[in-house]
Amino acid sequence: MLYTQLNNGVEMPLLGFGVFQIPDHAQCERVLTDALGVGYRLVDTAQAYFNEEAVGKAIKNSGVPRDQIFLTSKVWISNAGDQAAAASIDESLRKLGTDYLDLMLIHQPFGDYYGTYRALEQALKDGKCRAIGLSNFFADRLVDLCLHVEVMPHVNQMETHVFQQQATLRPILGEYKIALQAWGPLAEGKNNFFQQPVLTEIGAKYHKSAAQVALRFLVQSGISAIPKASSREHMEQNFALFDFELSAEDMTQIQALDGGQSLFCNHNDPGFVKALSGLKA
């Protein structure tokens, strides 16, 4: 496994496992148990995924020591603000069955996220989190927040894949020494992802799939990725990234696939903001 060092010295795996869209507890527990068995040691969940209890149970029953697992969760919009966020962090710890989180994020840049961030800073001081950060914060809100907080965010989790490489945001993250973590690193198969010619042609050289090439591209760029897979076979394939290295020419070809646009949502769309803000966790 390769790691990236966050700006507070904490080491975070460059490859993890996400449990988004697995609210069924039995299924979530089964899938995560398989992932931990394969070797994944970064687990990403959230209050709004409604599966923190299943995640906690899978970790407890896995036999993997807690200090070997990098566990992430996220505060949802309905829990925004100093007091509500603080209470929700304690509730996440209870559901996950752990005394601390390795990383706690603000899930969306809406609601009283300044109050939420203050709660994260306090949780960090109290030892309830080893690192704190953001999710879905684009450049304008990211910079504004960074200019008005005590503790610089350690991570910003964003939609990042070969078709959306966050080229505009990455220099700003570099300026503040904030690590980029990729959600949706396989673009959920959009744009004919798994048969994309550049990815498949590069993969043929290394006897790797398009997905493996795309994930290796992120990891080799220093971006932590959290793919999701429901079958153990796909988990194993996604994990097999550390026995090959892309050439400079390969990297350049993949960089040229960047369209610079989201394939999923528009955080500047008022309707989207209203819809998200109406959801409860």
Disulfide bonds with the S-S distance in Angstrom:
none
